[in-house]
Amino acid sequence: MEIKVYFGMLLKRKRKEKRLSQQYLANKSGLNRTYISLMERGLKAPSLTTIFKLSSTLEIDASTLIKELERDLEINNVKHLD
C-alpha cells in the first residue's frame, strides 16, 4: 500500500474519534468535502498546508499526526514509500 492510503486511514480514524462528519471537517478546515473523501480513500495525498489545516481542525499537533502515521507504517512493516 502507498503512504497516502495509510494517511487516509489515519485521517478517517481521527475524524471518527472526534465524531466529525467529512462535511464538518471540510468546512472547518477550509477544504472541500470531496477532497476529504479522496484523502480518506487514499486517492489523494495532502500537502503540508493541508496537514496543518486538518490537524488544527482535529485539535492535534501536525507532528503528532505525522508520528502516528509513522507508527502505523512501522506496525505494517512499510519500508518503501511510494
C-alpha positions in Angstrom: 0.0 0.0 0.0 1.1 3.6 -0.6 1.7 6.0 2.2 -1.3 8.1 1.1 -3.5 5.1 1.9 -2.2 4.9 5.4 -2.6 8.6 5.9 -6.2 8.3 4.7 -6.9 5.5 7.2 -5.4 7.6 10.0 -7.4 10.7 8.9 -10.6 8.8 8.9 -9.8 7.2 12.3 -9.0 10.6 13.8 -12.1 12.2 12.3 -14.4 9.5 13.7 -12.7 9.6 17.1 -13.8 13.3 17.2 -17.2 12.3 15.9 -16.9 14.7 13.0 -18.5 14.3 9.6 -16.5 14.8 6.4 -18.5 17.9 5.7 -17.8 19.4 9.1 -14.1 18.7 8.8 -14.1 20.2 5.3 -15.9 23.3 6.4 -13.8 24.0 9.5 -10.5 23.3 7.7 -11.4 25.3 4.6 -11.2 22.2 2.3 -13.7 20.5 0.0 -15.7 17.5 1.3 -14.8 15.6 -1.8 -11.1 16.2 -1.2 -11.5 14.9 2.4 -13.2 11.8 0.9 -10.4 11.3 -1.7 -7.7 11.6 1.0 -9.5 9.1 3.3 -9.7 6.6 0.5 -6.1 7.0 -0.3 -6.7 8.5 -3.7 -5.1 11.9 -2.9 -2.1 12.8 -0.8 -2.2 16.0 1.3 0.2 18.9 1.1 1.9 20.2 4.2 -0.5 23.1 4.3 -3.4 20.6 4.2 -1.9 18.5 7.0 -1.7 21.6 9.2 -5.3 22.6 8.4 -6.5 19.2 9.2 -4.5 18.8 12.4 -5.7 22.2 13.6 -9.4 21.3 13.0 -8.8 17.9 14.7 -7.2 19.7 17.6 -4.0 17.8 17.4 -0.4 18.9 16.6 0.7 18.2 13.0 3.7 16.5 14.4 1.5 14.1 16.4 -0.4 13.3 13.3 2.8 12.5 11.4 4.2 10.5 14.4 1.0 8.4 14.4 1.4 7.9 10.6 5.0 6.8 11.2 3.8 4.3 13.9 1.1 2.9 11.5 3.7 2.5 8.8 6.1 0.7 11.2 3.4 -1.6 12.5 2.5 -2.6 9.0 6.2 -3.0 8.1 6.1 -0.4 5.3 9.7 0.3 4.4 9.3 1.7 0.8 7.3 4.8 0.5 5.6 5.2 -2.9 
